[in-house]
Amino acid sequence: MAKKDKLIKVFAGPEGTVILLKSRLEEAGIYSIIKNDSSEAFLGVATPFTDLYVRESDLDKARPIISEMKSSV
């Protein structure tokens, strides 16, 4: 990943859905990363949503895959 290539949050949802979307993006050659930045994790509270990020340079390529996933959820 290039230093100036910023990560953009493209999806938030249940962990299983995010993992499936990440897999579909990877099949298309799109790098993605899952983040779960729960500030309540230290309390043992699980967050209902997980975030998925892609490189800004891959955003246009990722949009159709993300839209397809959103319409099927």
Buried (B, 14 or more C-beta within 10 A) or exposed (E): EEEEEEBBEBBBBEBEBBEBBBEBBEEEEBBBEBEEEBEEEEEEEEBEEBBBBBBEBBBEBBEEBBEEBEEEE
